[in-house]
């Protein structure tokens, strides 16, 4: 998990449209870019969670299961406490850490 992501707001807050579309001058384009980044962040978090949950899967029942269950609960609480992917993406966008390429404009040398 990127430490910058943890600085994103965990609460809903109102944002100024002018601040969001400052780079693109088009609010819909800015929201589309942020949305795509949120999907990327979400995929990364999901992969990280699935990888860590593999450690908790066991085929046998034992007394250790209670301890593992506690670990799993703590793990779940940790991930519930992080900001949502869309909040992380907006934070990155406003900090200028996201950029959008336009391949059709880059391919002018043909």
Secondary structure, 3 states (H helix, E strand, C coil): CCCCHHHCCCCCCCCCHHHHCCCCCCHHHHHHHHHHHHHHHHHHHHHHHHHHHHHHCCCCCCCHHHHHHHHHHHHHHHHHCCCCHHHHHHHHHHCCCCCCCCHHHHCCCC
